[in-house]
Amino acid sequence: MITVGRPAGWAKNAAEEFAKRIGGFTEIELVDVKEGAKQEKELLEKSEGWQRLALDEKGGARTTAEWRKEFDQWERTGKAKTAWILGGADGHGESFLRQCSQKVALGPQTLSHDLALVVLLEQIYRVESWRAGHPYHRE
């Protein structure tokens, strides 16, 4: 998980808690880069060799069940090494987005950067725990 900017306060605590929980199922690392002129270069460097998924309001939104199917497919096709990338206040530039595997959205609403990070981590935790055999309340 790579974010532009560092979460603080409640979001930092929630992100660390979800990362700890996700870590029980799969590897995860929370990385941040400073917002500024070099942020896209840093994002590309830190995600080199990984499948890049950029959070973007124009990306495709998925249900939790659809995410699970996609995670399973990534694992089967050797793309499980995924960098989830959250941009800064102005999102990602077009040149950066062209270098990503996919643009994904958490839904049609606008979320603060910190809230988007926590919601994304919660969904990853939900999918990974479901894939590990824990019950999913919608199934």
DSSP file (Angstrom, degrees, kcal/mol; ACC not computed):
  #  RESIDUE AA STRUCTURE BP1 BP2  ACC     N-H-->O    O-->H-N    N-H-->O    O-->H-N    TCO  KAPPA ALPHA  PHI   PSI    X-CA   Y-CA   Z-CA
    1    1 A M              0   0    0      0, 0.0    30,-3.0     0, 0.0     2,-0.5   0.000 360.0 360.0 360.0 119.5    0.0    0.0    0.0
    2    2 A I  E     -ab  31  85A   0     82,-3.2    84,-2.7    28,-0.2     2,-0.4  -0.970 360.0-176.0-119.7 125.9    1.6    3.2   -1.1
    3    3 A T  E     -ab  32  86A   0     28,-2.5    30,-2.4    -2,-0.5     2,-0.7  -0.910  29.1-128.0-120.3 147.7    0.0    6.6   -0.2
    4    4 A V  E    S+a   33   0A   0     82,-1.6    30,-0.2    -2,-0.4    28,-0.1  -0.859  90.0  13.3 -88.2 117.5    0.9   10.1   -1.1
    5    5 A G  S    S-     0   0    0     28,-3.2    28,-0.2    -2,-0.7    -2,-0.1  -0.016  93.5 -91.0  92.5 155.6    1.1   11.8    2.3
    6    6 A R        -     0   0    0     26,-0.1     6,-0.1    -2,-0.1   108,-0.1  -0.890  35.3-124.6-107.0 126.9    1.2   10.1    5.7
    7    7 A P        -     0   0    0      0, 0.0     2,-0.3     0, 0.0    -2,-0.0  -0.342  31.3-164.4 -65.8 152.7   -2.0    9.4    7.6
    8    8 A A    >>  -     0   0    0      4,-0.0     3,-1.2    -2,-0.0     4,-0.7  -0.876  42.0  -6.2-132.8 165.6   -2.2   10.9   11.1
    9    9 A G  H 3> S+     0   0    0     -2,-0.3     4,-2.2     1,-0.3     5,-0.2  -0.194 127.8   3.0  57.5-131.0   -4.3   10.4   14.2
   10   10 A W  H 3> S+     0   0    0      1,-0.2     4,-2.7     2,-0.2    -1,-0.3   0.857 134.0  52.9 -59.0 -38.8   -7.3    8.1   13.9
   11   11 A A  H <> S+     0   0    0     -3,-1.2     4,-2.9     2,-0.2    -1,-0.2   0.896 108.6  49.6 -68.1 -39.2   -6.5    7.1   10.3
   12   12 A K  H  X S+     0   0    0     -4,-0.7     4,-2.5     2,-0.2    -1,-0.2   0.934 113.2  47.2 -62.2 -45.7   -2.9    6.2   11.2
   13   13 A N  H  X S+     0   0    0     -4,-2.2     4,-2.1     2,-0.2    -2,-0.2   0.921 114.9  45.5 -62.4 -44.7   -4.2    4.0   14.1
   14   14 A A  H  X S+     0   0    0     -4,-2.7     4,-2.7     2,-0.2     5,-0.2   0.914 112.7  50.6 -65.8 -42.7   -6.8    2.4   11.9
   15   15 A A  H  X S+     0   0    0     -4,-2.9     4,-2.6     1,-0.2    -2,-0.2   0.922 111.4  48.1 -62.2 -44.2   -4.4    1.7    9.0
   16   16 A E  H  X S+     0   0    0     -4,-2.5     4,-2.1    -5,-0.2    -1,-0.2   0.888 111.8  50.4 -64.2 -38.4   -1.9    0.2   11.4
   17   17 A E  H  X S+     0   0    0     -4,-2.1     4,-2.2    -5,-0.2    -2,-0.2   0.934 112.9  44.7 -65.7 -45.7   -4.5   -2.0   12.9
   18   18 A F  H  X S+     0   0    0     -4,-2.7     4,-3.1     2,-0.2     5,-0.2   0.893 111.5  53.4 -66.5 -37.9   -5.8   -3.3    9.6
   19   19 A A  H  X S+     0   0    0     -4,-2.6     4,-2.3    -5,-0.2    -1,-0.2   0.908 109.0  50.3 -61.7 -40.3   -2.3   -3.8    8.3
   20   20 A K  H  < S+     0   0    0     -4,-2.1     4,-0.4     2,-0.2    -2,-0.2   0.925 113.1  45.6 -61.9 -44.9   -1.6   -6.0   11.4
   21   21 A R  H >< S+     0   0    0     -4,-2.2     3,-1.4     1,-0.2     4,-0.2   0.926 112.9  49.1 -65.2 -45.3   -4.8   -8.0   10.8
   22   22 A I  H >X S+     0   0    0     -4,-3.1     3,-2.6     1,-0.3     4,-2.3   0.877 100.3  67.4 -61.2 -37.3   -4.1   -8.4    7.0
   23   23 A G  T 3< S+     0   0    0     -4,-2.3    -1,-0.3     1,-0.3    -2,-0.2   0.676  88.0  66.9 -59.2 -18.1   -0.5   -9.5    8.0
   24   24 A G  T <4 S+     0   0    0     -3,-1.4    -1,-0.3    -4,-0.4    -2,-0.2   0.641 115.3  26.9 -73.7 -14.4   -2.1  -12.6    9.5
   25   25 A F  T <4 S-     0   0    0     -3,-2.6     2,-0.3     1,-0.4    -2,-0.2   0.700 132.0  -6.0-116.0 -34.5   -3.1  -13.7    6.0
   26   26 A T  S  < S-     0   0    0     -4,-2.3    -1,-0.4     2,-0.0     2,-0.2  -0.964  81.2 -77.4-158.1 165.3   -0.6  -12.1    3.6
   27   27 A E        +     0   0    0     -2,-0.3     2,-0.3    -3,-0.1    -3,-0.0  -0.480  48.8 170.1 -72.6 141.6    2.3   -9.7    3.5
   28   28 A I        -     0   0    0     -2,-0.2     2,-0.4    -9,-0.1    -5,-0.0  -0.984  13.5-173.4-150.1 144.6    1.5   -6.0    3.6
   29   29 A E        -     0   0    0     -2,-0.3     2,-0.6     2,-0.0    -2,-0.0  -0.999  17.8-142.0-137.9 135.0    3.6   -2.9    4.0
   30   30 A L        +     0   0    0     -2,-0.4     2,-0.4   -28,-0.1   -28,-0.2  -0.877  28.3 174.9 -97.8 120.4    2.4    0.6    4.4
   31   31 A V  E     -a    2   0A   0    -30,-3.0   -28,-2.5    -2,-0.6     2,-0.4  -0.959   9.6-166.6-126.5 140.8    4.6    3.1    2.5
   32   32 A D  E     -a    3   0A   0     -2,-0.4     2,-0.3   -30,-0.2   -28,-0.2  -0.953   4.3-162.3-128.3 152.8    4.2    6.8    2.0
   33   33 A V  E     -a    4   0A   0    -30,-2.4   -28,-3.2    -2,-0.4     2,-0.2  -0.932  32.0-101.0-125.6 153.2    5.8    9.4   -0.2
   34   34 A K        -     0   0    0     -2,-0.3     2,-0.3   -30,-0.2     8,-0.1  -0.482  36.9-113.8 -73.4 141.1    5.8   13.1    0.1
   35   35 A E  S    S+     0   0    0     -2,-0.2     2,-0.3     3,-0.1    -1,-0.1  -0.566  71.0  83.9 -71.9 135.8    3.4   15.1   -2.0
   36   36 A G  S >  S-     0   0    0     -2,-0.3     3,-1.6     1,-0.1     4,-0.3  -0.980  91.4 -42.7 160.0-169.2    5.2   17.2   -4.5
   37   37 A A  T 3  S+     0   0    0     -2,-0.3     3,-0.3     1,-0.3     4,-0.2   0.775 129.9  43.8 -60.5 -30.3    6.9   17.4   -7.9
   38   38 A K  T 3> S+     0   0    0      1,-0.2     4,-2.3     2,-0.1    -1,-0.3   0.331  81.4 103.4 -99.2   7.6    8.7   14.0   -7.5
   39   39 A Q  H <> S+     0   0    0     -3,-1.6     4,-2.7     1,-0.2     5,-0.2   0.891  80.0  49.4 -62.3 -41.3    5.8   12.0   -6.1
   40   40 A E  H  > S+     0   0    0     -4,-0.3     4,-2.3    -3,-0.3    -1,-0.2   0.904 110.9  50.4 -66.4 -39.0    4.9   10.2   -9.3
   41   41 A K  H  > S+     0   0    0     -4,-0.2     4,-2.4     2,-0.2    -1,-0.2   0.926 112.7  47.1 -61.2 -44.7    8.6    9.2   -9.9
   42   42 A E  H  X S+     0   0    0     -4,-2.3     4,-2.8     2,-0.2    -2,-0.2   0.898 109.7  53.1 -64.4 -41.1    8.7    7.9   -6.3
   43   43 A L  H  X S+     0   0    0     -4,-2.7     4,-1.2     1,-0.2    -1,-0.2   0.916 111.3  46.7 -60.7 -42.5    5.4    6.0   -6.7
   44   44 A L  H  < S+     0   0    0     -4,-2.3     4,-0.3     2,-0.2    -2,-0.2   0.908 113.3  48.5 -66.6 -41.8    6.8    4.3   -9.8
   45   45 A E  H >< S+     0   0    0     -4,-2.4     3,-1.1     1,-0.2    -2,-0.2   0.931 112.1  48.0 -63.4 -45.3   10.1    3.4   -8.1
   46   46 A K  H 3< S+     0   0    0     -4,-2.8    -1,-0.2     1,-0.2    -2,-0.2   0.720 116.9  43.3 -71.2 -19.9    8.5    2.0   -5.0
   47   47 A S  T >< S+     0   0    0     -4,-1.2     3,-2.1    -5,-0.2    -1,-0.2   0.283  79.7 140.1-107.6   9.9    6.1   -0.1   -7.1
   48   48 A E  T <  S+     0   0    0     -3,-1.1     3,-0.1    -4,-0.3    -3,-0.1  -0.299  74.9  14.5 -56.1 130.3    8.6   -1.4   -9.7
   49   49 A G  T 3  S+     0   0    0      1,-0.3     2,-0.3     3,-0.0    -1,-0.3   0.449 108.4 104.4  84.0   1.1    8.0   -5.0  -10.5
   50   50 A W  S <  S-     0   0    0     -3,-2.1     2,-0.5    30,-0.0    -1,-0.3  -0.772  82.9-102.4-110.6 156.0    4.5   -5.0   -8.9
   51   51 A Q  E     -c   82   0A   0     30,-2.6    32,-3.4    -2,-0.3     2,-0.6  -0.692  44.7-141.0 -70.8 123.3    1.0   -5.0  -10.4
   52   52 A R  E     -c   83   0A   0     -2,-0.5    49,-1.7    30,-0.2    50,-1.6  -0.805  21.8-176.7 -97.9 124.2    0.0   -1.3   -9.9
   53   53 A L  E     -cd  84 102A   0     30,-2.9    32,-3.1    -2,-0.6     2,-0.5  -0.968  11.4-159.7-117.3 114.8   -3.6   -0.5   -8.9
   54   54 A A  E     -cd  85 103A   0     48,-2.5    50,-2.7    -2,-0.5     2,-0.5  -0.809  16.1-131.5 -96.9 127.3   -4.3    3.2   -8.8
   55   55 A L  E     + d   0 104A   0     30,-2.7    32,-0.5    -2,-0.5     2,-0.3  -0.659  42.6 160.3 -74.1 128.2   -7.2    4.5   -6.8
   56   56 A D  E >   -     0   0A   0     48,-2.8     3,-2.3    -2,-0.5    35,-0.0  -0.988  50.5-126.6-154.0 137.5   -9.0    6.9   -9.1
   57   57 A E  E 3  S+     0   0A   0     -2,-0.3    48,-0.1     1,-0.3    -1,-0.1   0.732 113.1  52.7 -60.3 -21.6  -12.5    8.3   -9.1
   58   58 A K  E 3  S+     0   0A   0     46,-0.1    -1,-0.3     2,-0.1    47,-0.1   0.374  91.2 105.4 -94.0   3.7  -12.9    7.1  -12.7
   59   59 A G  E <  S-     0   0A   0     -3,-2.3     2,-0.4    45,-0.3    45,-0.3  -0.219  82.7 -85.7 -78.4 172.4  -11.8    3.6  -11.9
   60   60 A G  E     - d   0 104A   0     43,-1.8    45,-1.6    46,-0.0     2,-0.3  -0.648  38.2-145.0 -82.1 130.6  -14.1    0.6  -11.7
   61   61 A A  E     - d   0 105A   0     -2,-0.4     2,-0.3    43,-0.2    45,-0.2  -0.660  18.2-165.6 -90.6 151.0  -15.8   -0.1   -8.4
   62   62 A R        -     0   0    0     43,-0.5     2,-0.1    -2,-0.3    42,-0.0  -0.945  20.2-117.9-135.3 155.0  -16.3   -3.7   -7.2
   63   63 A T     >  -     0   0    0     -2,-0.3     4,-2.3     1,-0.1     5,-0.2  -0.428  40.2-104.7 -79.0 167.1  -18.4   -5.5   -4.7
   64   64 A T  H  > S+     0   0    0      1,-0.2     4,-2.3     2,-0.2     5,-0.1   0.904 123.9  52.5 -60.4 -40.6  -16.5   -7.4   -2.0
   65   65 A A  H  > S+     0   0    0      1,-0.2     4,-2.0     2,-0.2    -1,-0.2   0.886 108.6  50.1 -63.6 -38.5  -17.4  -10.7   -3.8
   66   66 A E  H  > S+     0   0    0      2,-0.2     4,-2.2     1,-0.2    -1,-0.2   0.890 108.7  52.8 -66.4 -38.5  -16.0   -9.3   -7.1
   67   67 A W  H  X S+     0   0    0     -4,-2.3     4,-3.0     2,-0.2     5,-0.2   0.926 106.8  52.8 -60.4 -43.7  -12.8   -8.3   -5.2
   68   68 A R  H  X S+     0   0    0     -4,-2.3     4,-2.6     1,-0.2    -2,-0.2   0.940 109.0  48.4 -59.1 -47.0  -12.5  -11.8   -3.9
   69   69 A K  H  X S+     0   0    0     -4,-2.0     4,-2.3     1,-0.2    -1,-0.2   0.900 112.9  49.0 -58.7 -40.5  -12.8  -13.3   -7.4
   70   70 A E  H  X S+     0   0    0     -4,-2.2     4,-2.7     2,-0.2    -2,-0.2   0.918 109.8  50.4 -68.0 -42.2  -10.2  -10.8   -8.7
   71   71 A F  H  X S+     0   0    0     -4,-3.0     4,-2.2     2,-0.2    -2,-0.2   0.923 111.5  49.6 -59.0 -44.0   -7.7  -11.6   -5.8
   72   72 A D  H  X S+     0   0    0     -4,-2.6     4,-2.2    -5,-0.2    -1,-0.2   0.913 111.3  48.9 -61.2 -42.9   -8.1  -15.3   -6.6
   73   73 A Q  H  X S+     0   0    0     -4,-2.3     4,-2.1     2,-0.2     6,-0.2   0.910 108.9  52.6 -64.8 -42.3   -7.5  -14.7  -10.3
   74   74 A W  H  <>S+     0   0    0     -4,-2.7     5,-3.3     1,-0.2     6,-0.7   0.909 110.0  49.3 -59.2 -41.6   -4.4  -12.6   -9.5
   75   75 A E  H ><5S+     0   0    0     -4,-2.2     3,-1.0     4,-0.2    -1,-0.2   0.921 111.5  48.3 -64.1 -43.7   -3.0  -15.4   -7.4
   76   76 A R  H 3<5S+     0   0    0     -4,-2.2    -1,-0.2     1,-0.2    -2,-0.2   0.831 116.1  43.7 -65.3 -32.5   -3.7  -18.0  -10.1
   77   77 A T  T 3<5S-     0   0    0     -4,-2.1    -1,-0.2    -5,-0.2    -2,-0.2   0.289 116.9-107.5-100.5  10.1   -2.0  -15.8  -12.8
   78   78 A G  T < 5S+     0   0    0     -3,-1.0     3,-0.2    -4,-0.4    -3,-0.2   0.729  89.1 113.7  75.8  22.2    1.0  -14.8  -10.7
   79   79 A K      < +     0   0    0     -5,-3.3    -4,-0.2    -6,-0.2   -28,-0.1   0.089  31.8 114.6-109.8  22.4   -0.1  -11.2  -10.1
   80   80 A A        +     0   0    0     -6,-0.7     2,-1.3    -5,-0.2    -1,-0.2   0.724  52.6  89.0 -67.5 -19.8   -0.7  -11.5   -6.4
   81   81 A K        +     0   0    0     -3,-0.2   -30,-2.6    -7,-0.2     2,-0.4  -0.654  67.2 171.6 -80.7  96.0    2.2   -9.0   -5.8
   82   82 A T  E     - c   0  51A   0     -2,-1.3     2,-0.7   -32,-0.2   -30,-0.2  -0.900  32.0-154.7-119.7 134.1    0.1   -5.9   -5.9
   83   83 A A  E     - c   0  52A   0    -32,-3.4   -30,-2.9    -2,-0.4     2,-0.5  -0.931  11.9-157.7-104.8 111.7    0.8   -2.2   -5.1
   84   84 A W  E     - c   0  53A   0     -2,-0.7   -82,-3.2   -32,-0.2     2,-0.5  -0.797  15.8-161.4 -85.3 125.9   -2.3   -0.3   -4.2
   85   85 A I  E     -bc   2  54A   0    -32,-3.1   -30,-2.7    -2,-0.5     2,-0.5  -0.941  13.3-169.6-124.5 117.4   -1.6    3.3   -4.8
   86   86 A L  E     -b    3   0A   0    -84,-2.7   -82,-1.6    -2,-0.5   -30,-0.1  -0.902  18.5-145.6-102.6 125.5   -3.5    6.3   -3.3
   87   87 A G        -     0   0    0     -2,-0.5   -83,-0.3   -32,-0.5     5,-0.2  -0.046  20.6 -94.3 -79.0-175.4   -2.7    9.7   -4.8
   88   88 A G  B >   -E   91   0B   0      3,-0.9     3,-2.0   -85,-0.1    -1,-0.2   0.044  61.9 -62.6 -84.8-161.5   -2.6   13.0   -3.2
   89   89 A A  T 3  S+     0   0    0      1,-0.3     3,-0.1     2,-0.0    -2,-0.1   0.799 137.9  44.6 -58.5 -31.4   -5.3   15.7   -2.9
   90   90 A D  T 3  S-     0   0    0      1,-0.3    -1,-0.3     3,-0.0     2,-0.1   0.263 107.0-133.1 -98.3  11.7   -5.3   16.1   -6.7
   91   91 A G  B <   -E   88   0B   0     -3,-2.0    -3,-0.9   -35,-0.0    -1,-0.3  -0.399  46.9 -33.9  74.9-150.9   -5.3   12.4   -7.5
   92   92 A H        -     0   0    0     -5,-0.2     2,-0.1   -37,-0.1    -5,-0.0  -0.796  58.1-114.9-109.3 149.8   -2.9   10.9  -10.1
   93   93 A G     >  -     0   0    0     -2,-0.3     4,-2.4     1,-0.1     3,-0.2  -0.443  28.9-113.4 -77.1 157.4   -1.7   12.4  -13.3
   94   94 A E  H  > S+     0   0    0      1,-0.2     4,-2.0     2,-0.2     5,-0.1   0.870 115.7  55.4 -60.6 -38.8   -2.6   10.8  -16.6
   95   95 A S  H  4 S+     0   0    0      1,-0.2     4,-0.5     2,-0.2    -1,-0.2   0.887 110.2  46.5 -65.0 -36.5    1.0    9.8  -17.4
   96   96 A F  H >4 S+     0   0    0     -3,-0.2     3,-1.6     1,-0.2    -2,-0.2   0.939 109.4  53.7 -67.7 -46.4    1.1    7.9  -14.1
   97   97 A L  H >< S+     0   0    0     -4,-2.4     3,-1.7     1,-0.3    -2,-0.2   0.844 100.9  60.6 -58.7 -34.9   -2.2    6.3  -14.6
   98   98 A R  T 3< S+     0   0    0     -4,-2.0    -1,-0.3     1,-0.3    -2,-0.2   0.728 101.4  55.1 -64.8 -20.6   -1.1    4.9  -18.0
   99   99 A Q  T <  S+     0   0    0     -3,-1.6     2,-0.3    -4,-0.5    -1,-0.3   0.305  93.6  90.9 -95.0   8.2    1.7    3.0  -16.2
  100  100 A C  S <  S-     0   0    0     -3,-1.7   -47,-0.2    -4,-0.1     3,-0.1  -0.760  75.0-134.4-103.9 151.0   -0.8    1.3  -13.9
  101  101 A S  S    S-     0   0    0    -49,-1.7     2,-0.3    -2,-0.3   -48,-0.2   0.890  85.6  -2.4 -67.0 -40.5   -2.5   -2.1  -14.5
  102  102 A Q  E     -d   53   0A   0    -50,-1.6   -48,-2.5    -3,-0.0     2,-0.5  -0.984  56.5-133.8-149.7 155.8   -5.9   -0.8  -13.4
  103  103 A K  E     -d   54   0A   0     -2,-0.3   -43,-1.8   -50,-0.2     2,-0.3  -0.971  34.0-174.5-106.6 130.1   -7.7    2.2  -12.1
  104  104 A V  E     -d   60   0A   0    -50,-2.7   -48,-2.8    -2,-0.5     2,-0.3  -0.935  10.8-159.5-127.2 150.7  -10.0    1.2   -9.2
  105  105 A A  E     -d   61   0A   0    -45,-1.6   -43,-0.5    -2,-0.3   -48,-0.1  -0.911  21.3-142.3-124.9 153.4  -12.6    3.2   -7.2
  106  106 A L  S    S-     0   0    0      1,-0.4     3,-0.1    -2,-0.3   -45,-0.1   0.474  77.5 -58.9 -89.8  -3.7  -14.1    2.5   -3.9
  107  107 A G        -     0   0    0    -48,-0.1    -1,-0.4     2,-0.1   -48,-0.1  -0.844  64.6 -68.8 146.2-179.6  -17.5    3.8   -5.1
  108  108 A P  S    S+     0   0    0      0, 0.0    -1,-0.1     0, 0.0     2,-0.0   0.650  97.7  93.3 -79.1 -14.5  -19.0    6.9   -6.7
  109  109 A Q  S    S-     0   0    0     -3,-0.1     2,-0.5     1,-0.1    -3,-0.2  -0.321  79.9-112.7 -78.1 161.2  -18.7    9.1   -3.5
  110  110 A T        -     0   0    0     -2,-0.0     2,-0.3     6,-0.0    -1,-0.1  -0.829  36.9-172.0 -92.7 128.9  -15.9   11.4   -2.7
  111  111 A L        -     0   0    0     -2,-0.5    -5,-0.0     2,-0.0     2,-0.0  -0.893  27.7-107.0-118.7 149.5  -13.8   10.3    0.3
  112  112 A S     >  -     0   0    0     -2,-0.3     4,-2.8     1,-0.1     5,-0.2  -0.359  37.9-109.6 -65.0 157.7  -11.1   12.1    2.2
  113  113 A H  H  > S+     0   0    0      1,-0.2     4,-2.1     2,-0.2     5,-0.1   0.924 118.8  47.7 -55.8 -48.6   -7.6   10.6    1.6
  114  114 A D  H  > S+     0   0    0      1,-0.2     4,-2.1     2,-0.2    -1,-0.2   0.912 112.7  47.8 -62.8 -43.5   -7.5    9.2    5.1
  115  115 A L  H  > S+     0   0    0      1,-0.2     4,-2.8     2,-0.2     5,-0.2   0.904 109.4  53.3 -66.4 -40.0  -10.9    7.6    4.9
  116  116 A A  H  X S+     0   0    0     -4,-2.8     4,-2.6     1,-0.2    -1,-0.2   0.907 108.3  51.4 -60.1 -41.4  -10.2    6.1    1.5
  117  117 A L  H  X S+     0   0    0     -4,-2.1     4,-2.5    -5,-0.2    -1,-0.2   0.938 112.6  44.6 -60.1 -47.7   -7.1    4.5    2.9
  118  118 A V  H  X S+     0   0    0     -4,-2.1     4,-2.4     2,-0.2    -2,-0.2   0.903 113.5  49.7 -66.7 -41.8   -9.0    2.9    5.9
  119  119 A V  H  X S+     0   0    0     -4,-2.8     4,-2.2     2,-0.2    -1,-0.2   0.926 111.9  48.9 -63.3 -44.0  -11.9    1.8    3.7
  120  120 A L  H  X S+     0   0    0     -4,-2.6     4,-2.4    -5,-0.2    -2,-0.2   0.936 111.9  48.0 -61.7 -46.6   -9.5    0.1    1.2
  121  121 A L  H  X S+     0   0    0     -4,-2.5     4,-2.6     1,-0.2    -1,-0.2   0.889 109.9  53.2 -62.0 -38.9   -7.6   -1.6    4.0
  122  122 A E  H  X S+     0   0    0     -4,-2.4     4,-2.6     2,-0.2    -1,-0.2   0.911 109.7  48.2 -62.7 -41.2  -10.8   -2.8    5.5
  123  123 A Q  H  X S+     0   0    0     -4,-2.2     4,-2.6     2,-0.2    -2,-0.2   0.892 110.9  50.0 -67.6 -39.3  -11.9   -4.3    2.2
  124  124 A I  H  X S+     0   0    0     -4,-2.4     4,-2.8     2,-0.2     5,-0.2   0.927 112.4  48.2 -63.6 -43.1   -8.5   -6.0    1.7
  125  125 A Y  H  X S+     0   0    0     -4,-2.6     4,-2.6     2,-0.2     5,-0.3   0.927 111.4  50.3 -60.6 -45.3   -8.8   -7.5    5.2
  126  126 A R  H  X S+     0   0    0     -4,-2.6     4,-1.9     1,-0.2    -2,-0.2   0.926 114.0  44.2 -60.1 -46.6  -12.4   -8.6    4.6
  127  127 A V  H  X S+     0   0    0     -4,-2.6     4,-2.8     2,-0.2    -2,-0.2   0.930 114.4  48.3 -65.9 -46.5  -11.4  -10.4    1.3
  128  128 A E  H  X S+     0   0    0     -4,-2.8     4,-1.4     1,-0.2    -2,-0.2   0.882 112.3  48.4 -65.4 -37.5   -8.2  -12.0    2.7
  129  129 A S  H  <>S+     0   0    0     -4,-2.6     5,-2.3    -5,-0.2    -1,-0.2   0.893 112.8  48.9 -69.1 -37.1  -10.0  -13.3    5.8
  130  130 A W  H ><5S+     0   0    0     -4,-1.9     3,-1.7    -5,-0.3    -2,-0.2   0.922 110.1  51.0 -64.9 -44.6  -12.8  -14.7    3.6
  131  131 A R  H 3<5S+     0   0    0     -4,-2.8    -1,-0.2     1,-0.3    -2,-0.2   0.790 104.4  59.2 -63.4 -26.9  -10.2  -16.3    1.3
  132  132 A A  T 3<5S-     0   0    0     -4,-1.4    -1,-0.3    -5,-0.2    -2,-0.2   0.433 128.5 -96.0 -82.9   1.2   -8.6  -17.9    4.4
  133  133 A G  T < 5S+     0   0    0     -3,-1.7    -3,-0.2     1,-0.3    -2,-0.1   0.452  77.7 139.6 101.8   0.9  -11.9  -19.6    5.2
  134  134 A H      < -     0   0    0     -5,-2.3    -1,-0.3    -6,-0.2    -2,-0.0  -0.513  63.0 -93.9 -73.3 147.9  -13.5  -17.2    7.7
  135  135 A P        -     0   0    0      0, 0.0     2,-0.5     0, 0.0    -1,-0.1  -0.289  30.5-148.6 -64.9 146.2  -17.2  -16.8    7.2
  136  136 A Y    >   -     0   0    0     -6,-0.1     3,-1.8     1,-0.1    -9,-0.0  -0.978  10.8-141.2-114.2 123.9  -18.4  -14.0    5.1
  137  137 A H  T 3  S+     0   0    0     -2,-0.5    -1,-0.1     1,-0.3     0, 0.0   0.629  97.1  53.9 -65.4 -14.5  -21.8  -12.7    6.2
  138  138 A R  T 3         0   0    0      1,-0.2    -1,-0.3    -3,-0.0   -73,-0.0   0.525 360.0 360.0 -95.7  -6.5  -23.2  -12.2    2.7
  139  139 A E    <         0   0    0     -3,-1.8    -1,-0.2   -74,-0.0    -2,-0.2   0.437 360.0 360.0 -92.8 360.0  -22.5  -15.7    1.4
